[in-house]
Amino acid sequence: MKDLEEVVLTMEEMESLRLKDYKNLDQVTAAEKMKTSQSTFQRILTSARQKIALAIVEGKALEIERE
C-alpha cells in the first residue's frame, strides 16, 4: 500500500458518505446534520464519490484525512 498513489477524502466528504450512503439519510436531513445547505452537501458528496471511484478504477490507496 505504501507504494500506491493516494486519494485523500476530507472529513467533510467522509461524513457526507456516512450520512447519505451508510446511514441512508435523505439529502435534506443529511445537509441539516452537517449544518450546510443541500446544494453544498451535494457538492461535497459528489466530490467524495468521484474520489472513491478514482481510487477503485485506477487502483489507488484511499486515505481519510485526519483533522
C-alpha positions, 0 to 999 in steps of 0.5 A: 500500500505504501507504494500506491498513489493516494486519494485523500477524502476530507472529513467533510466528504467522509461524513457526507458518505456516512450520512447519505450512503451508510446511514441512508439519510435523505439529502435534506436531513443529511445537509441539516446534520452537517449544518450546510445547505443541500446544494453544498452537501451535494457538492461535497458528496459528489466530490467524495464519490468521484474520489472513491471511484478514482481510487477503485478504477485506477487502483489507488490507496484511499486515505481519510484525512485526519483533522 
